Amino acid sequence: MSEQEKQDKKKQPHAAKGGADKKARKPKAAPTAEPDIAGANEPQQPAPTPRMLERYRSQMIPQLQQRLGLKNTLAVPRLEKIVISMGLGKAVTSGEKVKLEQAEKELAVIAGQRPVRCKAKKSVANFKVREGQETGLKVTLRGSRMYEFLDRLIALAIPRVKDFRGLDPNGFDKAGNYNFGFNEQSVFPEVDVATVTFQQGMNITMVTTARTIEQGRELLKQFGMPFREEGKQEK
C-alpha cells in the first residue's frame, strides 16, 4: 500500500465523524410566529364615564347645592350603592331548585355582575326553612356599574312596566334611602322573554348619603326617577 493510500484511509473515519457532527448540529427551524391579531398589541383605552355620573358631576351638584341650601359641595348627597335582591324561599322549600339557578342567571344578566346566594340565618318550621338553606339572591352595585344600571333602569326598564302611574314617593326611610320593587324580571330588556319559565319579582334599594328624606327624594328626582305626584294615589 502506498503512502498516499494510507493517508486517504486515515481521513475516511474522520470525514464520517464530521458528517455525523454536521447532522447533529443541524440548526433547528425557527418557531413560526403567531399571527398578529389586529389591535392585540395596542394599549387598551379606559372605559368611558357613565352618562349618569357625568350628569351628576356637571349639572346635578350645582343644582342640588342651590336647592338644598348647602355651602359645601362635599355635603351634596350622592348615590352610594344599589342593592338588588330576590326572594326564592318558596321555590327552594318546594324542591324547585332549578328556579334558583334560572333566577341567578337572569339576575346576573340584569345587573352585569354575578349575584350572591343568601342563606337563612335560622330555621323556621312554619315556612319549612332550615338554617343555612339558600333562600335568595343579592347583588350590590357600586361605581360605574351602579350608574350604568341606574341609566338602564330609568330609560328602559321603568317605561316597560304595565299600567305605570309613577313610583311611590313615600318609599324612603329616615336615612334618605329609597326602596321599590318589580313584580317581574321581564321589564329589563336584557332578559330574553322567550326563555323565561316563571315570573320572579325583585326589590331594589338605593342607598344614598342623604341625611333627610327630602334630600334623598330631591337627589333621585334630579336623576330622573319618575315619582308619583303627591295627593294622587294609585288606583
C-alpha positions in Angstrom: 0.0 0.0 0.0 1.4 3.3 -1.0 1.9 6.2 1.3 -0.9 8.1 -0.4 -3.5 5.3 0.1 -2.6 5.1 3.9 -3.3 8.8 4.3 -6.6 8.5 2.5 -7.6 5.6 4.7 -6.9 7.6 7.8 -9.0 10.6 6.6 -12.1 8.4 5.9 -13.3 7.8 9.6 -12.7 11.5 10.4 -14.8 12.5 7.4 -17.6 10.2 8.5 -17.5 11.5 12.1 -17.5 15.1 10.8 -20.6 14.3 8.7 -22.4 12.9 11.7 -21.5 16.0 13.7 -22.9 18.2 11.0 -26.2 16.3 11.1 -26.3 16.5 14.9 -25.6 20.2 14.8 -28.1 20.9 12.1 -29.8 24.2 13.1 -33.4 23.9 14.2 -36.1 25.5 12.3 -37.2 28.8 13.8 -40.6 28.6 15.6 -43.4 30.0 13.5 -44.6 33.3 14.8 -48.2 33.5 15.9 -50.4 35.6 13.6 -50.7 39.1 14.9 -54.3 39.9 15.7 -55.3 43.4 14.7 -55.2 45.6 17.7 -54.0 42.9 20.2 -50.8 44.8 21.0 -52.4 48.2 21.1 -52.9 49.7 24.6 -56.5 49.4 25.8 -58.5 52.5 26.2 -60.2 53.2 29.5 -63.9 52.7 29.6 -66.0 55.8 29.1 -67.5 57.6 32.0 -71.2 56.6 32.5 -73.6 59.2 31.3 -75.4 59.5 34.7 -72.1 60.1 36.5 -71.1 62.9 34.1 -74.6 64.4 34.6 -74.2 64.3 38.3 -70.8 66.0 38.3 -71.6 68.7 35.8 -75.3 69.5 36.3 -76.7 68.0 39.5 -74.2 69.1 42.1 -74.7 72.8 41.4 -78.5 72.4 41.3 -78.7 70.3 44.4 -76.4 72.7 46.2 -78.7 75.6 45.4 -82.0 73.8 46.0 -80.9 72.3 49.4 -79.0 75.4 50.5 -75.7 73.7 51.0 -72.5 75.8 51.1 -70.0 72.9 50.7 -70.1 70.8 47.6 -68.9 67.8 49.6 -72.2 67.9 51.6 -74.3 67.4 48.5 -76.0 63.9 48.7 -74.8 61.3 46.3 -75.7 57.7 45.4 -73.5 55.3 47.3 -74.7 51.8 46.1 -77.7 49.9 44.6 -78.7 46.6 46.1 -80.9 44.2 44.0 -82.4 41.2 45.8 -84.7 38.3 45.0 -86.5 36.1 47.5 -86.8 32.5 46.3 -87.6 30.7 49.6 -90.9 29.3 48.4 -89.4 27.8 45.3 -86.5 26.2 47.2 -88.6 24.8 50.0 -90.9 23.2 47.4 -88.0 21.4 45.8 -87.7 23.6 42.7 -84.0 24.4 42.9 -84.0 24.8 39.1 -85.8 28.1 39.6 -82.9 29.4 41.9 -80.4 28.6 39.2 -82.5 30.2 36.5 -83.1 33.3 38.6 -79.4 33.6 39.3 -78.6 33.6 35.6 -81.3 36.3 34.8 -80.2 38.5 37.7 -76.5 38.3 36.5 -77.6 39.4 33.1 -79.7 42.3 34.5 -77.0 43.6 36.9 -73.9 42.7 34.8 -72.5 41.1 38.0 -72.7 37.6 39.5 -75.2 37.5 42.4 -74.5 36.2 45.9 -76.7 33.4 47.3 -78.2 34.3 50.6 -78.7 31.7 53.3 -81.3 31.5 56.0 -79.9 32.6 59.4 -82.3 30.5 61.4 -84.8 27.6 60.9 -88.5 28.4 60.6 -90.7 25.3 60.8 -93.9 27.1 59.6 -92.2 28.1 56.3 -90.2 24.8 56.0 -86.9 26.8 56.1 -83.8 25.3 57.6 -80.8 27.2 58.9 -78.1 27.6 56.1 -80.6 26.9 53.3 -80.2 29.1 50.2 -83.3 31.2 50.0 -82.4 34.3 48.0 -80.1 36.2 45.7 -78.4 39.6 46.1 -76.3 41.9 44.0 -74.5 45.1 45.3 -73.6 47.6 42.6 -71.1 50.4 43.1 -69.1 52.8 40.9 -69.6 52.7 37.1 -71.8 49.6 37.1 -74.2 51.3 39.5 -74.6 54.4 37.3 -75.0 52.2 34.2 -77.7 50.2 35.9 -79.5 53.3 37.0 -79.4 54.7 33.5 -80.9 51.5 32.0 -83.4 51.4 34.9 -84.8 54.8 34.3 -84.6 54.9 30.5 -85.6 51.3 29.6 -87.0 49.2 32.5 -89.5 51.5 34.2 -91.2 52.6 30.9 -91.9 48.9 30.2 -94.0 48.4 33.4 -97.6 47.8 32.6 -100.1 50.5 33.8 -97.3 52.5 35.3 -98.5 55.6 37.3 -95.3 56.6 39.0 -93.1 55.4 41.8 -94.3 55.8 45.4 -92.7 59.0 46.8 -93.1 57.6 50.3 -90.7 54.7 49.9 -87.9 56.5 51.7 -86.5 55.5 55.1 -85.3 58.1 57.7 -81.8 58.0 56.3 -82.9 59.0 52.8 -82.6 55.6 51.2 -85.2 54.5 48.7 -86.9 51.1 48.3 -89.1 49.9 45.5 -89.7 46.7 43.5 -90.8 45.0 40.3 -93.3 42.1 40.0 -91.5 40.5 37.1 -87.9 40.4 35.7 -89.0 40.7 32.1 -89.3 44.5 32.3 -85.5 44.5 31.8 -84.7 44.2 28.0 -81.6 42.2 28.8 -83.8 39.2 29.8 -84.9 37.1 26.8 -88.7 36.7 27.3 -88.7 33.5 25.2 -86.5 31.8 27.8 -88.5 33.0 30.9 -90.2 30.0 32.6 -91.6 31.8 35.6 -92.2 35.3 36.8 -89.9 36.5 39.7 -90.1 39.8 41.5 -87.2 41.7 42.9 -86.5 44.5 45.3 -84.2 47.4 44.6 -82.6 49.6 47.3 -80.9 52.8 46.5 -78.5 53.8 49.3 -77.6 57.4 49.4 -75.6 59.7 51.6 -78.6 62.0 52.2 -79.3 63.0 55.8 -83.0 63.5 55.4 -85.9 62.2 53.3 -86.2 65.5 51.4 -82.5 65.3 50.3 -82.9 61.7 49.2 -86.0 62.5 47.2 -84.5 65.5 45.5 -81.4 63.6 44.6 -83.4 60.8 42.8 -85.7 63.4 41.2 -82.6 65.1 39.6 -81.5 61.7 38.3 -84.9 61.4 36.6 -86.8 58.9 38.8 -90.5 59.2 37.9 -92.2 59.7 41.3 -95.9 59.8 41.5 -97.3 63.3 42.4 -98.3 63.6 46.0 -102.0 63.5 46.5 -102.6 61.1 43.6 -102.9 57.6 44.9 -102.5 54.6 42.7 -105.9 53.1 41.7 
